[in-house]
Amino acid sequence: MLEAVMVQLAGRRVPLGDAKHRLMLAMLVAAEGRLIPTGQLIDQIWDGDPPRTARNLVHSYASDLRRSLAAGREGSAEMLPRHHDGGYQLLVSRENVDLCRFRDLRARARPLARNDDAQAAALLRQALSQWGAGGGPGGGPLTDMNGTPVADCRWLQAYRHTLREEHRATLIERLKAELRLGEHERITAELADLAAADPPDERIAGMLLIACYRSGRQGEATLAYQRTRKRLLTELGVEPGPDLRDLHQKILNQDPQLDLPAAPEARTEVGRADRSELLTATAPAGHPTAPAGQRAAPAEQIVAAVTDFSTLIAERTEDFVGRRQFGALLWKTFDDAAFRSGYLFVSGEPGIGKTALLAKLVRERELVHHFNSVLTGITSREKFLRNICAQLVLRFDLAYERLPADSTSDSSFLLGLLAQASARQRVVIAVDAIDEAAMAEEAQNRLFLPPTLPPDVFFVVTTRHPEDMEFYVDERRDMLLDERDPENGADLREYLNMFLERHRRAMTRRLAALGISERAFVETLVDRSEGNFMYLRHVLRAIRDGTLGGTGGGRVGELPRGLKAYYAHLEQQLVRLASADPDRDLAILGVLAAWPAPLTVPRLSRFAGERVSLTRGVLRRWAPFLNESPVGGEPGYALYHASFREFLAERLDMSDVRARIARAIEGGQA
């Protein structure tokens, strides 16, 4: 799967058919045992523009794959059970799939980082070896799809991007572990090759500088910094970030902090006891560290407390562009000597790109992070505190094997961890959508965020309208993402041009049919969007795919202005669809707006009082405005963005929607 879609049974390669057969199998492997509805397979294989016979073709592909598996080894057809219209799933042991082995090995290595770097590095090398003898993506994952009729499939392109990013992140984790182990001379050449690749990566550059310096080549470290700075200025128009600048200055000053740390104490009872005694002295009051003799194993309870936002981060950063000046200004704020610690509030209208910006910062800077969301039910202070405290323990190697029982009762344990972590280096924590977090009691901050922070601790917090929310803090700065800002307009144009280039063939046909030039198309959408990225996201995909939310047969200039008017435009388009009943569509979507977590199709149908088949049709029609995530082994659905939820709340009587849900629950239909 990592190199090509290939099945081997009894030592022989199994013929899998043409590109669409292999593409469908790749989708089933990527689902890792989850059932994929037939409708979703159709949408993904044909990019939302299926032939009339698509459902029969999917069933035929499944039958062909079953026959191929059966021919390879008796009984193997049962790996792909017959589900027909319910969907399909691939039942195969994880150890028999290179993709699953890669991810499982990486997951095993993560909690070992800094506790047992030798074992972590060994597991990460083993994970990377799943990509082939070279341990790298080479020509890219799923290379057998190149040059086939499905080469431009959006699902395929997105999944390849995800796999490349996972490979790069794993490679960086391995190199960091090896650098901590003192293997700087061995990995310098590899780091130099990676630093020269595209795009420039400050994390790689930083490791190269340290490796050169520890190898006694301070001059080469300085040259590497200068090359990186030149590339960043030439290619991206930005200066290196504060972390890389600080590292370069330390190299010039020959700062002893850059020397290889002393080897950790031997894993003996005496060594653990000494370390425990040392760290107990700095532990938060009332929260002792793990007793001696209990710190040998990785902190499994700590790892389990971390909330995984990797899918959200990957999805929100996939098409990210711009915000360069904003990012530079943000880090400049943290360097202000008058701002020693505190909160930076980033605000803007719904859809302006706050979550995407924060996701980009998290990904580039590897920040401790938490993304609140009413739509997915992530709003509680308990979940926030567990997640952030667990990330701090793991990131800064703090001496805890489990979170104390009272760690979520207030912010005292969090403050203690922040004090320990910031004694080592600056701590920046990203918190998205604070306005979607559960309401706080009087005179308390949402999520129990502390009013006063230790020195060199900063929270970057996003919200829509900060003036609508009481927040009690000693030090605070505010930054606005303004849709009228000239930089925002430039970013919108960059986003539009990137989309046109990425989908050149499809968009050339669409623009020709609409009778509009690329330049006029870009300027019209910049004007109609009123500076809103969410507007562009929906409109561009709908125009490309010819689906709900596009021009609907009209001209681009007839599209409504602004995101709120765009949602109303969707309802008007539904009226013209013979197969759709706008009121029933919105009533089903209203259940998703009212329920604080993703819902499976059967449960959504029961809450809405509608047939399952009708509900599936609504979900297919509104797929671009929904998020899908697994719920108990089945696909679960939630609204994609809070702005759509707000539109539904204005359009519908939500008290009636909630009453209908309550009746379904009381009637035992939930």
Secondary structure, 3 states (H helix, E strand, C coil): CCCCCCCEECCEECCCCCHHHHHHHHHHHHCCCCCECHHHHHHHHCCCCCCCCHHHHHHHHHHHHHHHHHHHCCCHHHHCCCCHHHCECCCCCHHHCHHHHHHHHHHHHHHHCCCCHHHHHHHHHHHHHCCCCCCCCCCCCCHHHCCCCCCCCHHHHHHHHHHHHHHHHHHHHHHHHHHHCCCHHHHHHHHHHHHCCCCCCHHHHHHHHHHHHHCCCHHHHHHHHHHHHHHHHHHHCCCCCHHHHHHHHHHHCCCHHHCCCCCCCCCCHHHHHHHHHHHHCCCCCCCCCCCCCCCCCCCHHHHHHCCCCHHHHHHHHCCCCCCHHHHHHHHHHHCCCCCCCEEEEEECCCCCCHHHHHHHHHHHHCCEEEECECCCCECCHHHHHHHHHHHHHHHCCCCCCCCCCCCCCCCHHHHHHHHHHHCCCCEEEEEECHHHCCCCCCCCCHHHCCCCCCCCEEEEEEECCHHHCCCCCCCEEEEECCCCCHHHHHHHHHHHHHHHHHCHHHHHHHHHHHCCCHHHHHHHHHHHHCCCHHHHHHHHHHHHHCCCCCCCCCCHHHCCCCHHHHHHHHHHHHHCCCCCCHHHHHHHHHHHHHCCCCEEHHHHHHHHCCCHHHHHHHHHHCHHHEEEEEECCEEEEEECCHHHHHHHHHHCCHHHHHHHHHHHHHCCCC
